[in-house]
Amino acid sequence: MTEQGNRGRGRPRAKKSNPDYTTLTTYIRKDTYKELKKRCVDLDMEMSEIVQHLLDKWLDSDHQ
C-alpha cells in the first residue's frame, strides 16, 4: 500500500461541502480583520475556528 492509500482518497471534506456547516457573512472593522488575519497566520488557525470558538463561548454564557 502506498502512503496515499493509508490516508484514503482525495482531500478531506471541505466545510463548504460539509452539511454540518453553513456560511455566515458579517461586518467587522477593517483593523480588526487585519489583526485577526495576522494572528491566524501566526497560530496556523482558520478564522472560522476562532469565530466558532468565540460564538460557542458566548452562547454558553448567560446573556439575558
C-alpha positions in Angstrom: 0.0 0.0 0.0 1.3 3.5 -0.8 1.3 6.4 1.7 -1.6 7.9 -0.1 -3.5 4.6 0.3 -3.2 4.9 4.1 -4.8 8.3 4.1 -7.8 7.5 1.9 -8.7 9.0 -1.4 -8.5 12.7 -2.1 -8.6 15.6 0.3 -10.7 15.8 3.5 -14.2 17.1 3.0 -14.2 20.9 3.0 -16.5 22.9 5.3 -18.2 24.3 2.2 -19.5 20.9 1.2 -20.0 19.6 4.8 -23.7 19.6 5.8 -22.8 20.4 9.4 -21.6 23.9 8.4 -23.2 27.0 7.0 -22.0 30.3 5.7 -22.1 33.4 7.9 -21.5 36.9 6.5 -20.9 39.8 8.9 -19.3 43.2 9.0 -16.3 43.9 11.2 -13.9 46.8 11.3 -11.0 46.6 8.9 -8.4 47.0 11.6 -10.0 44.0 13.4 -9.9 41.9 10.3 -6.3 42.7 9.6 -5.2 41.8 13.1 -7.3 38.6 13.0 -5.7 37.6 9.7 -2.2 38.2 11.1 -2.9 36.1 14.2 -4.4 33.3 12.2 -1.2 33.0 10.2 0.9 33.2 13.3 -1.2 30.5 15.1 -1.8 28.4 11.9 -5.5 28.6 12.5 -8.5 29.3 10.3 -10.7 32.3 11.0 -13.7 30.1 11.2 -12.1 28.1 14.1 -11.7 31.3 16.1 -15.2 32.6 15.3 -16.7 29.2 16.2 -14.8 29.1 19.5 -15.9 32.7 20.4 -19.5 32.1 19.4 -19.7 28.8 21.4 -18.2 30.6 24.4 -20.7 33.5 24.1 -23.7 31.1 23.6 -22.7 29.1 26.7 -22.6 32.2 28.9 -25.7 33.8 30.4 -26.8 36.6 28.1 -30.3 37.6 29.0 
